[in-house]
Amino acid sequence: MFKVKVLYGDDGVYSSFLNGALAETHPIFSEDPNALQIVLYYDDISLTTSSAKRIKLGMFYFTLGNFNATFKSRVDTISLLAIAHYEDIRSYGVDRVLAPLCEELKQLSQPAGFAFSLDQFYLPLRGAVVAVAADTPASNYLSGFKEGVGGALRKCRHCNTDYETMQNHFDEEDFLPRTLQQHLLQCQVMEKSETLRDHHSTNYGITRRSALCDFPFFNVTQQMPQDIMHILFQGAIPYVIGHILRYYINTEKAFTLAQFNRRLCDFNYGYSQMADRLQTISKDMLQADWGDEKGLSGFGQHAAKNWLFLRVLPFIIGDWVNLESEQWGVLEKLLTICSILVSPVILVETVAHLKTLIREFLSGFKQTLEGVIIPKLHYLVHCPRLILTLGPLINFWCMRFESKHQYFKKKSRKCSYKNICLSLAKGHQRRFSSFLISTEECNLLFKNSNGRTEHLTGRDFESAKREIINFLGWEASLITNVYLTSWIGVHGTKYIPNECVLLIRSENETPVFGMLRIIWVVNFQAVLFRVSMLETVDFNGHINAYRVQEPALAAGLELVLQDQLLSHEVLHIYNFNGDQYISPKTYLSDILK
């Protein structure tokens, strides 16, 4: 489950924390790339008791950045750190919760590390917190900055910008960066001056010296990355789409709201997108005051819905509008920015391109759509540097952490509320311990979800066996059984034949896609896909999609291993202006290289 690849950004590839500039100079990771990369997370959740009483809890999780990318999406790789009542956290301070962790981190950071007991031997390991993930209010609260930036003169935990400056400057170099030395000095000034404490707090945008400052080798001005789920999916995307739709409906009159909603309802989503398909937009939603941060709930959709909305919007309204216009250019740049920020692999030249895109996007949004630059839009200017410092921000986003909440919400319906924190913690740790000590080697047909299966025998088995030998070069004696399955889920991704497209490989830095036709499970372990290849015609930057078609010369099915796909993302084909397109979530250019 662990895979260490030390690059430190030297070859211009960023795929993990170890590729970032911070790891290169870090006292622990620069010496020991196998050291534990701890990522903390904090959020508040609300539970409803059987008597309809609502209880609010503070949830603290952690995971390790050392995990192989294949396993990072699994909720089981996220561990529970602490649970506390929200009222207690606010009464006694979150630093009281973090204090025991700080002492243990100091032991872990020692040159000899901490000796973990494993059966009959000890394993000495070092480690440190590399980042803290949370939404903007929670991140600011943990690190000692103002939760509500509206009440602070300095509205960013990465720089010293004020509201007026962020309206007209869109390069990070235009802002005075915060430093740890400056931050600690400001905390000291504020704490020493009781009469001017509120003034300094508002002026500096801080509230206290956080316990995070006592974590070994931790910098609150660098290692509290912006969460792309909140600043993009619940911030920039609904905010900008609101302006785009109002422009085309009210100003340009390219289409009506009724026409838009009709297409929205009739859109042909893929099976993996059905849970996040969009609801119709009311007139009140469209006319909401998007300059108000509270309006960012916007269309009433959650993060995944907003993300999908952005990706399918070009296919819904693209034939109604001028795709060469400056207004559409704003949406086009936002599409590219999102695809880069969610990519697991980013090249250094792409980071430079991202920096330019963000500057042009914010400038275009301000000028052509007359939009107000809210803090969540300003935070984008810091993302390129954060990638260079910490690696891809997808490694620290809150999407997977928030899915962990579902276990506790479900568990809370069946446990005692006398001490709900203890009940939930014990229940989780029992389940997690059982998961860790399990030695049962389940085969794929039982460990992963799957549909109806058929054991191939006779001629069908021999035919499948020959194909596996021809395509993969396996020895015939090693192929003992082959199962045909109607669908299969691997690491949370569901594959259904004839309903999804896969990214198979790269040819001359061009993606090669294939339609999934048949799924085989060999020896209860290996998942094999039989695919019909598609021809990639070109890339349409206006809609951020690849145009594909059936090859001119019919070819047979190819056989590929699921774990050798270039990307495990399930893709779907959309029709646009008489052609077929595939719109990936991520920026494929870097993956293809």
VEXLO-518594 format. One line per 5 residues: number of its first residue (from 1); their letters; for each residue x, y, z of C-alpha. Coordinates in nm, 4 decimals, decimal comma, always signed. Each point is the difference from the previous one (the first is absolute). Layout:
<atoms>
NUM	a	X/Y/Z | ... $
</atoms>
This chain:
<atoms>
1	mfkvk	+0,0000/+0,0000/+0,0000 | +0,3040/+0,2245/+0,0319 | +0,2019/+0,1179/-0,2970 | +0,2764/+0,2569/+0,0347 | +0,1237/+0,1884/-0,3045 $
6	vlygd	+0,2474/+0,2739/+0,0864 | +0,0260/+0,2733/-0,2600 | -0,0034/+0,3253/+0,2010 | -0,1242/+0,1743/-0,3142 | +0,3432/-0,0325/-0,1683 $
11	dgvys	-0,1423/-0,1493/-0,3164 | -0,2928/+0,2393/+0,0024 | -0,2647/-0,2574/+0,0980 | -0,2256/+0,0538/+0,3016 | -0,2010/-0,3008/+0,1142 $
16	sflng	+0,0501/-0,0116/+0,3784 | +0,1173/+0,2015/+0,2973 | +0,3538/-0,1309/-0,0536 | +0,0131/+0,1846/-0,3342 | -0,0670/+0,3377/+0,1630 $
21	alaet	+0,2556/+0,2594/+0,1065 | -0,0902/-0,0424/+0,3676 | +0,1030/-0,3671/+0,0037 | +0,3338/+0,0856/-0,1582 | +0,0971/+0,2231/+0,2933 $
26	hpifs	-0,2005/-0,1699/+0,2762 | +0,2235/-0,1204/+0,2885 | -0,1703/-0,3415/-0,0023 | -0,1139/-0,0753/-0,3563 | +0,3175/+0,1280/-0,1661 $
31	edpna	+0,1887/-0,2702/+0,1944 | -0,2630/-0,2749/+0,0148 | -0,2503/-0,0238/-0,2889 | -0,1656/-0,2941/+0,1807 | -0,0965/+0,2170/+0,2971 $
36	lqivl	-0,3728/+0,0209/+0,0778 | -0,1743/+0,2812/-0,1888 | -0,2895/+0,0852/+0,2320 | -0,2962/+0,1937/-0,1380 | -0,2473/+0,1280/+0,2616 $
41	yyddi	-0,3629/+0,0926/-0,0578 | -0,2632/+0,1801/+0,2081 | -0,3705/+0,0612/-0,0546 | -0,3243/+0,0314/+0,1952 | -0,2975/-0,2313/-0,0580 $
46	sltts	-0,3563/+0,0027/+0,1300 | -0,1772/-0,3132/+0,1252 | -0,3702/-0,0424/+0,0701 | -0,1045/-0,2205/+0,2933 | -0,3099/-0,2161/+0,0111 $
51	sakri	-0,1702/+0,2818/+0,1929 | +0,0778/+0,2430/-0,2849 | +0,2642/+0,1771/+0,2084 | +0,2947/+0,1248/-0,2018 | +0,3547/-0,0533/+0,1249 $
56	klgmf	+0,3023/+0,1661/-0,1564 | +0,3370/-0,1743/+0,0149 | +0,3514/+0,0967/-0,1041 | +0,1655/-0,2783/-0,2028 | +0,3789/-0,0313/-0,0273 $
61	yftlg	+0,1395/-0,2491/-0,2530 | +0,3407/-0,0778/-0,1434 | +0,1452/-0,1942/-0,2903 | +0,3455/-0,0649/-0,1417 | +0,1317/+0,1514/-0,3189 $
66	nfnat	+0,2204/-0,3107/-0,0372 | -0,2913/-0,2072/-0,1293 | +0,0138/-0,1056/-0,3616 | -0,2370/+0,2113/-0,2110 | -0,2113/-0,3113/-0,0654 $
71	fksrv	-0,0984/-0,0172/+0,3670 | -0,0307/+0,3713/+0,0817 | -0,3634/+0,0041/-0,1099 | -0,0947/-0,2736/+0,2491 | -0,1720/+0,1247/+0,3152 $
76	dtisl	+0,1768/-0,2739/+0,1987 | +0,3300/+0,1863/-0,0429 | -0,1436/+0,2890/+0,2047 | +0,0384/-0,0472/+0,3767 | -0,1781/+0,1597/+0,2921 $
81	laiah	+0,2104/+0,2341/+0,2129 | -0,2551/+0,1482/+0,2413 | -0,3675/+0,0827/+0,0520 | -0,1210/+0,2851/+0,2212 | -0,3212/+0,1889/+0,0601 $
86	yedir	-0,0102/+0,3217/-0,1978 | -0,0941/+0,1968/+0,3131 | +0,3023/-0,1364/+0,1869 | +0,2347/+0,0887/-0,2851 | -0,1309/+0,3562/+0,0002 $
91	sygvd	+0,0038/+0,0281/+0,3790 | +0,3463/-0,1424/+0,0687 | +0,1623/+0,0624/-0,3365 | +0,1061/-0,2338/-0,2788 | +0,3599/+0,0276/+0,1191 $
96	rvlap	-0,0921/-0,2187/+0,2994 | -0,0961/-0,2764/-0,2428 | +0,3229/+0,0401/-0,1976 | +0,2334/+0,0136/+0,3027 | +0,0393/-0,3804/+0,0507 $
101	lceel	+0,0619/-0,0437/-0,3719 | +0,2711/+0,2656/+0,0121 | +0,1896/-0,1926/+0,2690 | -0,0153/-0,3222/-0,2012 | +0,1158/+0,1800/-0,3140 $
106	kqlsq	+0,3042/+0,1266/+0,1887 | +0,0937/-0,3619/+0,0773 | -0,0569/-0,0969/-0,3617 | +0,2262/+0,2805/-0,1236 | +0,3034/-0,1039/+0,2064 $
111	pagfa	+0,3067/-0,1244/-0,1954 | -0,0577/-0,3535/+0,1293 | -0,3735/+0,0219/-0,0744 | -0,2599/-0,1968/+0,1935 | +0,0263/-0,3790/+0,0328 $
116	fsldq	-0,3329/-0,1521/-0,1040 | -0,0647/-0,3477/+0,1375 | -0,0823/-0,2505/-0,2745 | -0,0507/-0,3565/+0,1248 | +0,3440/-0,1084/+0,1221 $
121	fylpl	+0,2114/+0,2915/-0,1189 | +0,0116/+0,3796/+0,0072 | -0,0080/+0,2258/-0,3051 | +0,1503/+0,3477/+0,0534 | -0,1691/+0,2648/-0,2140 $
126	rgavv	+0,0172/+0,3757/-0,0275 | -0,2733/+0,2262/-0,1253 | -0,1679/+0,3388/+0,0111 | -0,3199/+0,1782/-0,0964 | +0,0419/+0,1122/-0,3596 $
131	avaad	-0,3385/+0,1746/-0,0387 | -0,3302/+0,0679/+0,1718 | -0,3110/-0,0350/-0,2167 | -0,3297/+0,1751/+0,0763 | -0,2406/+0,2494/-0,1487 $
136	tpasn	+0,0911/+0,3686/+0,0249 | -0,1704/+0,0810/+0,3367 | +0,1335/-0,3178/+0,1649 | +0,3522/+0,0516/-0,1388 | +0,0051/+0,3569/+0,1245 $
141	ylsgf	-0,1326/-0,1038/+0,3411 | +0,2604/-0,2750/+0,0427 | +0,2903/+0,2202/-0,1073 | -0,0999/+0,3099/+0,1986 | -0,1360/+0,2182/-0,2808 $
146	kegvg	-0,3401/+0,1679/-0,0161 | -0,2696/-0,2566/-0,0845 | -0,2244/+0,2533/-0,1695 | +0,2256/+0,1987/-0,2301 | -0,2716/+0,2632/-0,0364 $
151	galrk	+0,0930/+0,1345/+0,3441 | +0,3715/+0,0203/-0,0746 | +0,2015/+0,2606/-0,1869 | +0,2425/-0,2697/-0,1212 | -0,2187/-0,2592/-0,1684 $
156	crhcn	+0,2469/-0,2734/-0,0877 | +0,2173/-0,2325/+0,2096 | +0,2647/-0,0103/-0,2746 | +0,0450/+0,3713/-0,0627 | -0,0798/+0,3408/+0,1490 $
161	tdyet	-0,2558/+0,1096/-0,2579 | -0,3007/+0,2131/+0,0792 | -0,3300/+0,0109/-0,1879 | +0,0926/+0,2874/-0,2330 | +0,3352/-0,1490/-0,1010 $
166	mqnhf	-0,1452/-0,3386/-0,0940 | -0,2451/+0,1702/-0,2363 | +0,2720/+0,1237/-0,2345 | +0,3026/-0,2275/+0,0420 | +0,0094/-0,3593/-0,1206 $
171	deedf	+0,3662/-0,1051/+0,0292 | +0,1354/-0,1402/+0,3268 | +0,3044/+0,2264/-0,0348 | -0,2343/+0,2995/+0,0356 | -0,0736/-0,0960/+0,3613 $
176	lprtl	+0,2233/+0,0130/+0,3069 | +0,0270/-0,3629/+0,1189 | -0,0521/-0,1004/+0,3607 | +0,2991/-0,1628/+0,1660 | +0,0210/-0,2076/+0,3156 $
181	qqhll	+0,2346/+0,2515/+0,1621 | -0,2392/+0,2870/-0,0754 | -0,2990/-0,2034/+0,1189 | +0,1589/-0,0880/+0,3353 | +0,1015/+0,3624/+0,0519 $
186	qcqvm	-0,3571/+0,1175/-0,0697 | -0,1355/-0,2588/+0,2456 | +0,2445/+0,1263/+0,2623 | -0,0993/+0,3639/-0,0577 | -0,3702/-0,0851/+0,0251 $
191	ekset	+0,0380/-0,2053/+0,3189 | +0,2043/+0,2673/+0,1772 | -0,2471/+0,2782/-0,0702 | -0,3292/-0,0681/+0,1770 | -0,1535/+0,3383/-0,0827 $
196	lrdhh	+0,0877/-0,0224/-0,3701 | -0,0497/-0,3737/-0,0360 | -0,3187/+0,0301/-0,2092 | +0,1598/+0,2646/-0,2199 | +0,3068/-0,2141/-0,0688 $
201	stnyg	-0,2183/-0,3061/-0,0559 | -0,2027/+0,1810/-0,2670 | +0,3028/+0,1672/-0,1567 | +0,2112/-0,3151/-0,0206 | -0,2881/-0,2413/-0,0641 $
206	itrrs	+0,1119/-0,2265/+0,2854 | -0,1499/-0,1148/+0,3306 | +0,2797/-0,1797/+0,1908 | +0,3224/-0,1946/-0,0171 | -0,1218/-0,3452/-0,1032 $
211	alcdf	+0,1256/-0,3269/+0,1469 | +0,0912/-0,0908/-0,3575 | +0,2939/+0,2394/+0,0368 | +0,1418/-0,2428/+0,2586 | -0,0146/-0,2965/-0,2374 $
216	pffnv	+0,3541/-0,0995/-0,1016 | +0,1076/+0,1650/-0,3264 | -0,3520/+0,1261/-0,0757 | -0,0672/+0,3366/-0,1667 | -0,3592/+0,1266/+0,0231 $
221	tqqmp	+0,0570/+0,2444/-0,2871 | +0,1103/-0,2746/-0,2426 | -0,1485/-0,3319/+0,1127 | -0,3681/+0,0941/+0,0204 | -0,0810/-0,0495/-0,3715 $
226	qdimh	-0,3153/+0,1331/-0,1577 | -0,2579/-0,2754/-0,0430 | -0,0966/-0,0219/-0,3666 | -0,3322/-0,1574/+0,0908 | -0,1113/+0,3094/+0,1906 $
231	ilfqg	+0,1663/+0,2844/-0,1927 | -0,0876/-0,1510/-0,3391 | -0,2953/-0,2381/+0,0184 | -0,1853/+0,1935/+0,2696 | +0,1468/+0,3401/-0,0827 $
236	aipyv	+0,1318/+0,1024/-0,3394 | -0,2080/-0,2404/-0,2110 | -0,3536/+0,0927/+0,1161 | +0,1017/+0,3645/+0,0331 | +0,1330/+0,0298/-0,3559 $
241	ighil	-0,2697/-0,2190/-0,1575 | -0,2607/+0,2283/+0,1565 | +0,1545/+0,2987/-0,1771 | +0,0359/-0,1917/-0,3274 | -0,3630/-0,1125/-0,0065 $
246	ryyin	-0,1315/+0,3438/+0,0911 | +0,2078/+0,1542/-0,2779 | -0,1228/-0,2378/-0,2691 | -0,3642/-0,0065/+0,1204 | -0,0543/+0,3627/+0,1074 $
251	tekaf	+0,2541/+0,1998/-0,2016 | +0,0806/-0,2010/-0,3116 | -0,3430/-0,1705/-0,0063 | +0,1587/-0,3032/-0,1666 | -0,2578/-0,2276/+0,1627 $
256	tlaqf	-0,2664/+0,0091/+0,2678 | +0,0081/-0,1570/+0,3447 | -0,2774/-0,2390/-0,1055 | +0,1988/-0,1139/-0,3039 | +0,3072/-0,0497/+0,2153 $
261	nrrlc	-0,1868/-0,2049/+0,2611 | -0,1530/-0,2155/-0,2729 | +0,3425/-0,0905/-0,1345 | +0,1314/-0,0481/+0,3518 | -0,2714/-0,2577/+0,0707 $
266	dfnyg	+0,0463/-0,1762/-0,3345 | +0,3792/-0,0196/+0,0155 | +0,1365/-0,3512/-0,0483 | +0,2151/-0,0589/+0,3086 | +0,2186/-0,3061/+0,0379 $
271	ysqma	-0,0820/-0,2593/+0,2663 | +0,2833/+0,1207/+0,2257 | -0,1499/+0,3513/-0,0041 | -0,3636/-0,0806/+0,0739 | +0,0307/+0,0636/+0,3742 $
276	drlqt	+0,1403/+0,3477/-0,0723 | -0,2261/+0,1007/-0,2873 | -0,1205/+0,3571/+0,0186 | -0,3385/+0,1261/+0,1103 | -0,1798/+0,2812/-0,1791 $
281	iskdm	+0,0910/+0,3585/+0,0867 | -0,2724/+0,2293/+0,1249 | -0,0299/+0,3676/-0,0862 | +0,0795/+0,0913/+0,3610 | +0,3233/-0,2031/-0,0135 $
286	lqadw	+0,1005/+0,1695/-0,3217 | -0,0629/+0,3489/+0,1357 | +0,1697/-0,0604/+0,3373 | +0,2525/+0,2563/+0,1200 | +0,3165/-0,1866/-0,0897 $
291	gdekg	+0,2161/+0,2771/+0,1410 | -0,1015/-0,1245/+0,3438 | +0,2066/-0,2935/+0,1302 | -0,3186/-0,1452/+0,1520 | -0,1371/-0,0348/-0,3506 $
296	lsgfg	+0,2710/-0,2489/-0,0925 | -0,2325/-0,2881/+0,0770 | -0,1444/+0,1374/-0,3211 | -0,1769/-0,2750/-0,1867 | -0,0541/-0,2053/+0,3149 $
301	qhaak	+0,2417/-0,2670/-0,1246 | +0,2805/-0,1647/+0,1939 | +0,3637/+0,0002/-0,1143 | -0,0153/-0,3042/-0,2296 | -0,3127/+0,1342/-0,1730 $
306	nwlfl	+0,1607/+0,3395/-0,0603 | +0,3108/-0,1667/-0,1421 | -0,2097/-0,2076/-0,2393 | -0,2071/+0,3070/-0,0884 | +0,3125/+0,1830/-0,1166 $
311	rvlpf	+0,1155/-0,2908/-0,2158 | -0,3321/-0,0570/-0,1794 | -0,1002/+0,3670/-0,0355 | +0,1877/+0,0432/-0,3326 | -0,1942/-0,2910/-0,1507 $
316	iigdw	-0,3309/+0,1465/+0,1195 | +0,0351/+0,3599/-0,1214 | +0,3046/-0,0122/-0,2309 | -0,2027/+0,0109/-0,3222 | -0,1993/+0,3012/+0,1227 $
321	vnles	+0,2932/+0,2306/+0,0705 | +0,3076/+0,1407/-0,1721 | +0,2845/-0,2227/+0,1173 | +0,2535/+0,2623/-0,1135 | -0,1393/+0,2738/+0,2254 $
326	eqwgv	+0,1874/+0,1422/+0,2996 | -0,2821/-0,1042/+0,2315 | +0,0262/-0,3626/-0,1080 | +0,3778/+0,0271/+0,0342 | -0,0474/+0,0533/+0,3749 $
331	lekll	-0,1880/-0,3303/+0,0309 | +0,2513/-0,1724/-0,2286 | +0,2884/+0,1058/+0,2258 | -0,1877/-0,1121/+0,3103 | -0,0464/-0,3444/-0,1570 $
336	ticsi	+0,3747/-0,0312/-0,0595 | +0,0889/+0,1327/+0,3462 | -0,2235/-0,2613/+0,1626 | +0,1405/-0,2834/-0,2109 | +0,3568/+0,0952/+0,0984 $
341	lvspv	-0,0737/+0,0420/+0,3707 | -0,1632/-0,3446/+0,0282 | +0,2795/-0,1738/-0,1902 | +0,2154/-0,2516/+0,1908 | +0,3032/+0,0744/-0,2201 $
346	ilvet	+0,1023/+0,3558/-0,0943 | +0,3067/+0,1140/-0,1940 | +0,1890/+0,3127/+0,0985 | -0,0829/+0,1661/-0,3326 | -0,3685/-0,0684/+0,0686 $
351	vahlk	+0,0331/+0,1806/+0,3341 | +0,1315/+0,3031/-0,1905 | -0,2922/-0,0350/-0,2442 | -0,2417/-0,0240/+0,2946 | +0,1364/+0,3236/+0,1429 $
356	tlire	-0,0670/+0,1783/-0,3303 | -0,3459/-0,1559/-0,0323 | -0,1018/+0,1151/+0,3479 | +0,1169/+0,3555/-0,0684 | -0,1880/+0,0146/-0,3313 $
361	flsgf	-0,3077/-0,1681/+0,1494 | -0,0304/+0,2462/+0,2897 | +0,0733/+0,2973/-0,2227 | -0,2538/-0,1151/-0,2599 | -0,2643/-0,0726/+0,2623 $
366	kqtle	+0,0477/+0,3461/+0,1479 | -0,0080/+0,1841/-0,3326 | -0,2347/-0,1912/-0,2297 | -0,2539/-0,1256/+0,2545 | +0,0410/+0,2885/+0,2451 $
371	gviip	+0,0459/-0,2471/+0,2825 | +0,1203/+0,0703/+0,3519 | +0,3136/-0,1868/+0,1060 | -0,1087/-0,1797/+0,3163 | +0,2628/-0,1584/+0,2307 $
376	klhyl	-0,0567/-0,3494/-0,1435 | +0,0975/+0,1320/-0,3416 | +0,3051/+0,1792/+0,1401 | +0,1227/-0,3201/+0,1649 | +0,0551/-0,1452/-0,3484 $
381	vhcpr	+0,3040/+0,2259/-0,0523 | +0,1835/-0,1947/+0,2710 | -0,0704/-0,3472/-0,1442 | +0,2976/-0,0132/-0,2426 | +0,2474/+0,0725/+0,2800 $
386	liltl	-0,1736/-0,2482/+0,2311 | +0,0446/-0,2697/-0,2673 | +0,3703/+0,0813/-0,0289 | +0,0285/-0,0115/+0,3796 | -0,2174/-0,2996/+0,0947 $
391	gplin	-0,0710/-0,1868/-0,3221 | -0,3430/-0,0431/-0,1676 | -0,2805/+0,1455/+0,2115 | -0,2220/-0,2983/-0,0809 | +0,2045/-0,1854/+0,2641 $
396	fwcmr	-0,1431/+0,2304/+0,2683 | -0,3562/+0,0618/-0,1117 | -0,2912/-0,0557/+0,2386 | -0,2213/-0,2094/-0,2280 | +0,1216/-0,3396/+0,1283 $
401	feskh	+0,0234/+0,1203/+0,3600 | -0,3629/+0,1112/-0,0045 | -0,1070/-0,3430/-0,1235 | +0,1371/-0,1333/+0,3299 | -0,2802/+0,1883/+0,1772 $
406	qyfkk	-0,2567/-0,2412/-0,1379 | +0,1229/-0,2850/+0,2217 | -0,0426/+0,2056/+0,3168 | -0,3384/+0,1361/-0,1035 | -0,1239/-0,3518/-0,0658 $
411	ksrkc	+0,1585/-0,1380/+0,3179 | -0,1493/+0,2766/+0,2136 | -0,3523/-0,1315/-0,0642 | +0,0829/-0,3228/+0,1840 | +0,2179/+0,1086/+0,2924 $
416	sykni	-0,0492/+0,1598/+0,3394 | -0,0101/+0,3782/+0,0213 | +0,1015/+0,0008/+0,3673 | +0,3598/+0,0416/-0,1169 | -0,0367/+0,0173/-0,3749 $
421	clsla	+0,3655/+0,0883/-0,0636 | +0,1263/-0,3065/+0,1879 | -0,2597/-0,2286/-0,1591 | +0,0864/+0,1108/-0,3527 | +0,3752/-0,0138/+0,0605 $
426	kghqr	-0,0084/-0,3512/+0,1484 | -0,2274/-0,1300/-0,2748 | +0,2261/+0,1402/-0,2692 | +0,3209/-0,1303/+0,1564 | -0,1440/-0,3513/+0,0398 $
431	rfssf	-0,0981/-0,0022/-0,3650 | +0,3327/+0,1457/-0,1082 | +0,1981/-0,2489/+0,2095 | -0,1936/-0,2858/-0,1555 | +0,0864/+0,1373/-0,3436 $
436	liste	+0,3723/+0,0284/+0,0848 | +0,0458/-0,3465/+0,1509 | -0,2032/-0,1858/-0,2604 | +0,2196/-0,2573/-0,1728 | -0,2686/-0,1360/-0,2291 $
441	ecnll	+0,1072/+0,0235/-0,3623 | -0,3271/+0,0580/-0,1764 | -0,0058/-0,0346/-0,3754 | -0,1173/+0,2873/-0,2147 | -0,3454/-0,1484/-0,0570 $
446	fknsn	-0,0684/+0,0319/+0,3732 | +0,2257/+0,2885/+0,1118 | -0,1380/+0,2317/-0,2677 | -0,3596/+0,0437/-0,1059 | -0,1095/-0,1634/-0,3218 $
451	grteh	-0,3047/-0,0985/-0,2004 | -0,1163/-0,3311/-0,1385 | +0,2927/-0,2344/-0,0674 | +0,0461/-0,2944/-0,2327 | +0,2785/-0,2572/+0,0261 $
456	ltgrd	+0,1421/-0,0530/-0,3482 | +0,0466/-0,3649/-0,0943 | +0,0785/-0,2075/-0,3078 | +0,0524/+0,1949/-0,3212 | -0,0780/+0,3360/+0,1644 $
461	fesak	+0,2733/-0,0554/+0,2588 | +0,2538/-0,1160/-0,2586 | -0,0782/+0,2978/-0,2244 | +0,0417/+0,2426/+0,2898 | +0,3205/-0,1751/+0,1034 $
466	reiin	+0,1510/+0,0379/-0,3492 | -0,0893/+0,3687/-0,0109 | +0,1601/+0,0624/+0,3398 | +0,3182/-0,1781/-0,1123 | +0,0142/+0,1959/-0,3277 $
471	flgwe	-0,0607/+0,3454/+0,1474 | +0,1673/-0,0259/+0,3417 | +0,2550/-0,2748/-0,0507 | -0,1087/-0,2030/+0,3012 | +0,0989/-0,3649/+0,0332 $
476	aslit	-0,2862/-0,2363/-0,0788 | +0,0547/-0,2046/+0,3157 | -0,0591/+0,3092/+0,2162 | -0,3515/+0,0616/-0,1349 | -0,2203/-0,2328/+0,2052 $
481	nvylt	-0,3414/+0,1691/-0,0259 | -0,1731/+0,2912/-0,1702 | -0,3273/+0,1600/+0,1087 | -0,2179/+0,2271/-0,2118 | -0,1779/+0,2687/+0,2048 $
486	swigv	-0,2707/+0,2491/-0,0960 | +0,1731/+0,2789/+0,1956 | +0,2670/+0,0438/+0,2663 | +0,1000/+0,2607/+0,2577 | +0,3724/+0,0425/+0,0709 $
491	hgtky	+0,1190/+0,2438/+0,2694 | -0,3329/+0,1823/-0,0167 | -0,0166/+0,0306/-0,3813 | -0,2830/-0,1865/-0,1735 | +0,0625/-0,1340/-0,3504 $
496	ipnec	-0,2961/-0,1000/-0,2208 | +0,0509/-0,1431/-0,3510 | -0,1381/+0,2014/-0,2948 | -0,0719/+0,2968/+0,2282 | +0,3408/+0,1528/+0,0684 $
501	vllir	+0,3203/+0,1027/-0,1749 | +0,3502/-0,0537/+0,1438 | +0,3316/+0,1776/-0,0540 | +0,2159/-0,2867/-0,1221 | +0,3360/+0,1537/-0,0877 $
506	senet	+0,1846/+0,2917/-0,1566 | +0,1253/+0,0099/-0,3588 | +0,2140/+0,3016/-0,0948 | -0,1442/+0,1868/+0,3017 | -0,3512/-0,0618/-0,1313 $
511	pvfgm	-0,2494/-0,1929/+0,2133 | -0,1231/-0,3337/-0,1311 | -0,3502/-0,0837/+0,1232 | -0,1888/-0,3267/-0,0150 | -0,3621/-0,0995/+0,0581 $
516	lriiw	-0,0263/-0,2721/+0,2643 | -0,1690/-0,3086/-0,1465 | +0,0745/-0,3016/+0,2225 | +0,1372/-0,0525/+0,3531 | +0,1958/-0,3103/+0,1013 $
521	vvnfq	+0,1323/-0,0909/+0,3453 | +0,2924/-0,2424/-0,0286 | +0,1081/-0,2292/+0,2865 | -0,2265/+0,2007/+0,2344 | +0,2612/+0,2792/-0,0034 $
526	avlfr	+0,0666/+0,1790/-0,3290 | -0,2698/+0,2188/-0,1596 | +0,0253/+0,0060/-0,3791 | -0,1922/+0,2267/-0,2348 | -0,0774/-0,0769/-0,3628 $
531	vsmle	-0,0394/+0,3355/-0,1775 | -0,0786/+0,1277/-0,3475 | +0,2398/+0,2813/-0,0831 | -0,1118/+0,3493/-0,0985 | +0,1867/+0,2472/-0,2200 $
536	tvdfn	+0,0851/+0,3346/+0,1608 | -0,0542/+0,2759/-0,2577 | +0,0969/+0,3173/+0,1890 | -0,0464/+0,2018/+0,3197 | -0,2623/+0,2759/+0,0172 $
541	ghina	+0,1203/+0,2563/+0,2533 | -0,3287/+0,1922/-0,0095 | -0,1846/-0,2909/+0,1639 | +0,3049/-0,1668/+0,1599 | -0,0627/-0,3338/-0,1734 $
546	yrvqe	+0,1584/-0,2472/-0,2421 | -0,1846/-0,0774/-0,3241 | -0,0074/-0,3721/-0,0740 | -0,1397/-0,2264/-0,2676 | -0,0114/-0,3628/-0,1029 $
551	palaa	+0,3166/-0,0987/-0,1907 | -0,0291/-0,0063/-0,3786 | +0,1217/-0,3591/-0,0095 | -0,1812/-0,2320/+0,2360 | +0,2297/-0,1723/+0,2486 $
556	glelv	-0,0471/-0,2773/+0,2518 | -0,0218/+0,0419/+0,3739 | +0,3154/+0,0704/+0,1994 | +0,0711/-0,1401/+0,3460 | +0,1316/+0,2221/+0,2822 $
561	lqdql	+0,0574/-0,0456/+0,3727 | -0,2061/+0,2265/+0,2227 | +0,2981/+0,0938/+0,2154 | +0,2019/+0,0981/-0,3084 | -0,2463/+0,2573/-0,1312 $
566	lshev	+0,1506/+0,3457/-0,0456 | -0,2867/+0,1338/+0,2106 | -0,2647/-0,1854/+0,2014 | -0,2606/+0,2696/-0,0620 | -0,3242/-0,1166/-0,1623 $
571	lhiyn	-0,0796/+0,2197/-0,3008 | -0,3154/+0,0517/-0,2042 | -0,0685/+0,1178/-0,3540 | -0,1976/+0,3210/-0,0624 | -0,1524/+0,1111/-0,3310 $
576	fngdq	+0,0661/+0,3576/-0,1076 | -0,0655/+0,1546/-0,3431 | -0,0182/-0,3409/-0,1644 | +0,3278/-0,1289/+0,1455 | +0,0916/-0,2159/+0,2984 $
581	yispk	+0,2117/+0,1379/+0,2836 | +0,1651/-0,1237/+0,3186 | +0,0562/+0,2497/+0,2820 | +0,2443/-0,1288/+0,2668 | +0,0013/+0,1435/+0,3512 $
586	tylsd	+0,3764/+0,0427/+0,0081 | +0,2588/+0,1765/-0,2163 | +0,1152/-0,2880/-0,2189 | +0,2914/+0,1765/-0,1706 | +0,2331/-0,0620/+0,2944 $
591	ilk	-0,1123/-0,3578/+0,0534 | +0,0556/-0,0752/-0,3687 | +0,3583/+0,1265/+0,0190 $
</atoms>
